[in-house]
Amino acid sequence: MRFVVAIVIVVLAAAAGVFLGYVRWGRETVQTERVEARLETTKSEAATLRTENTELGQRVEQLTKEQERLAQENEILRKQQTTDRLLGGSGGALPELPPK
C-alpha cells in the first residue's frame, strides 16, 4: 500500500511540475511569439521607410537639377534680353527727371 501511495505521489508531483512548467514557459513562448511578430512588422516598416526615403532623395535630386537648369536658362535669357536692349536701342523711354 505504501508503494502505491508513493507512486501516486510521484506521479502527481510530476504532473504538477509539468503543468507549472507549461504555464511558465507557455507564457514566455506566447510573449516571444508576439515580440517576434512585432519585430517582423517593424522590419517591414523600416524597409518601406528606407524605400520611401530613397525615392524622396531621388525626387529632391531631380528637383535640384531642374532648378539649376531653370536658373541657367534664366541667366541666358537675361543676358539675351540685355544684349537686345543694348544693341537694338529698345530700352524704352527714359523716365522723367524729378522736379528741381
C-alpha positions in Angstrom: 0.0 0.0 0.0 2.8 2.4 0.8 4.3 1.6 -2.5 1.1 2.5 -4.4 0.8 5.8 -2.4 4.4 6.7 -3.1 3.9 6.0 -6.8 0.7 8.1 -6.8 2.5 11.0 -5.1 5.4 10.8 -7.5 3.0 10.8 -10.5 1.1 13.7 -9.0 4.3 15.7 -8.3 5.5 15.0 -11.9 2.1 16.1 -13.3 2.2 19.3 -11.2 5.8 20.0 -12.3 4.8 19.5 -16.0 1.8 21.8 -15.5 3.7 24.5 -13.8 6.5 24.3 -16.3 4.0 24.5 -19.2 2.3 27.5 -17.6 5.6 29.3 -17.0 7.2 28.6 -20.4 4.0 28.7 -22.3 3.5 32.3 -21.3 7.1 33.1 -22.3 6.5 31.3 -25.6 3.4 33.3 -26.3 5.2 36.5 -25.3 8.2 35.6 -27.5 5.9 34.9 -30.5 4.3 38.3 -30.0 7.7 40.0 -29.8 8.9 38.2 -32.9 5.7 39.2 -34.8 6.2 42.8 -33.8 9.9 42.6 -34.8 8.9 41.4 -38.3 6.3 44.2 -38.6 8.9 46.7 -37.5 11.5 45.3 -40.0 8.8 45.6 -42.8 8.0 49.2 -41.8 11.7 50.0 -41.7 12.2 48.6 -45.2 9.2 50.6 -46.5 10.6 53.8 -44.9 14.0 53.1 -46.5 12.4 52.7 -49.9 10.4 55.9 -49.5 13.5 57.7 -48.3 15.4 56.7 -51.3 12.6 57.7 -53.6 12.3 61.1 -51.9 16.0 61.6 -52.2 15.8 60.9 -55.9 12.9 63.4 -56.3 14.9 66.0 -54.4 17.9 65.4 -56.7 15.7 65.7 -59.8 14.1 68.9 -58.5 17.6 70.4 -57.7 18.8 69.6 -61.2 15.6 71.1 -62.7 16.1 74.2 -60.5 19.7 74.5 -61.7 18.7 74.1 -65.3 16.0 76.8 -65.0 18.5 79.1 -63.3 20.9 78.6 -66.2 18.1 79.3 -68.8 17.0 82.3 -66.8 20.6 83.7 -66.9 20.9 83.0 -70.6 17.6 84.8 -71.3 18.6 87.7 -69.1 21.8 88.1 -71.0 20.0 87.9 -74.3 17.5 90.5 -73.2 20.2 92.8 -72.0 22.1 92.4 -75.3 19.0 93.0 -77.3 18.3 96.2 -75.4 21.9 97.4 -75.8 22.2 96.6 -79.5 18.6 97.3 -80.6 18.1 100.6 -78.7 14.8 99.3 -77.4 15.5 100.2 -73.9 12.3 102.2 -73.7 11.7 105.8 -72.9 13.8 107.4 -70.2 11.9 108.3 -67.0 11.1 111.9 -66.4 13.6 113.9 -64.4 12.4 114.8 -61.0 11.5 118.5 -60.4 14.2 120.8 -59.0 
